[in-house]
C-alpha cells in the first residue's frame, strides 16, 4: 500500500512538472551591445581639479540611449587670466569614431566624435577663478555594431592657451 502511494506521488509530481517549469525560468538578459567608458580630467599644471579627477563612469553605455553625463570643477591656480581649452584621447582607439562627446562650461568647449573632437571657444578663467565643466558621452544608435563589448579610459585634457595680459 505504501509503495502504491509512493508511485502515485511520483506520477503526480511528474505531471505537474511542465506546468511549473515556466516559473523557474531565469529571464533572458538584455542583449543590447554596450561599451564601458570612464572619463578622467587631466589638468594642465596651471589648473586644479579636486578629488580623483573621474568625471564620469558609464559601465554599460548603450547605443542610441541618452548617454552619460558628469561634471568637474576646474580652478585657475595662477595670478593671471588663462583660456581653458579641451581635448580628449582614449587609451585605445576602439571607440574613436563611435563615442560622441560634448564638453560645455557656459557654452560649448568641444564636441564631436572622440577621434575628431572639434574645439569650441576657449573659456577665460581669471586669477583664482573656477568653472564647472560638464561632459556628456553617448553612442549613436547606428554605431551599435562597433560599440559592443568595447571599453575605454578617456583622458579629458584640460589645457590652457596663452594668458591674457
N, C-alpha and C positions, 0 to 999 in steps of 0.2 A: 504494500500500500504506500509505503514511504517512497519507494522507487518510482511509482506512478506519479506521485505529487512532484517529485524532483524533475522528471521528464516533462511534465505539464508546465512547470515553471520555466524550464529552459526553452520550450517551444513558444510560450507566451512572450518571453524576453526577446527571442529572435524575431518574432512577428512585430514587435514594437520598434525594433532597431531602425528600419527605413523611415519611420515617422519621426524619430528623434535625431537622426543624422544631421538634418539641416541646422538644428540648434547648436551643434557642436562645431560648426564651420568657423574658421577664422576669416574675417572679411579680407578681401583682396587689398593689397597695398596700392596706394596711389602711384601709378607708374609714369607720371609725367617726369620728363628729364629735368634735373635741376643741377645747379652749379653752386659750389661753396666759394664765397668771396669774403675776404677780410680787407678792410681799408685802414691803413695806418698813416698818420700825419708824420712827415719828415721835414721839420722846420730848418730853415737857414739859421746860422749861428746868431743872427741879429734878432731872431724871433723866439718866443717861448710858447710851448704848448704844455699845459699842465696834465698830470696823470700819465697813463701808459701810452698815450697817443693813438689808441684804437678809436677810429671814427665810427666804424660800423662793422658788425658781423652779420653775414647773411649765409647761414649754413645750408639753406635749401632755396636758392633763388630760382623761381620758376619762370620760364619764358612766357611772355605775354601778361605777366602779373604786374602788380603795382610797383614792384621793386622794393628796395630798402633804402632807408634814409638815416643819416646820423649827422652830428654836428661836432665841431671842435672850436675851442676858444683860442685865438692867436693873439699874442701881445708883442708889441714892439719894445725891445729892450734898450734901444739906443736913444740918444738925445736929439735925433733928427727924424724928419719925416721919411718914411720908407714907402715904396709902392709894392704891395703884395701881388705876386704872380703865382699861378698854379699850373702844375704839370702832373702827370700820372704815368706810372710804369708798373708792370707786373713782374713777378719773379719768373713766370713762364709765359710764353706768347699765346697759349691756348685760347685765351678769351679776348685777344687784342681787337679783333673785328666783330666780336659778339657782344661784349659788355658795353653798355652806354652809360656815360657819366654826365652829371650836371652838377657843377660846383657854383654856389652863389654866396654872396655876402652883401645884401642890399641890392645886388644886381648880378648878372652872370659874370663869373670869373673864368669859366671854361666849360665847354660841353662838346659832346660827340662820342664816337667810339673810343675805347681805351687806347687803341693803337694809333689814333689820329685825332686826339683831343685838340679842339680849336680854342685858343686862348681868347678870352674876352678882355675887357678893360681892367687894368691893374687897379687895386684898391689902395688909396692912400691911407697910411696909418701914421698918425702923429706920434711924437715922442711919448713913450709910455702908454700909448693908446692900445685898446684891444678891440677885436671884432669876432663875431661868431660866423664861422664858415660852415655852410650846410652842404652835404654831399648826398646825392641820390644816385643809386645804381639800379639798372634794370636790364633785362634781356628781352629784346623784341620777340614776338611770337614766331616770326619767320626764321629765327636763329635756333629754334628748339633742337634741331638735329645736331648742331655744333656745340651746344651747351651741356648736354647730358653727361654727368659724371666728371665734369671738369672742376678744378679748384685753382684759385689764385690768391696770392697775397699781393695787394695793390699798394704801392707807395704813393701817397699824395704829397708831391713835392711842393712845399710852401717856400717859395723863393722871394727875393726882393730885387727890385730894379732900382738903379741909381736914385740916390736920395735927393729930394728937393732941397734946395738951399735958399 
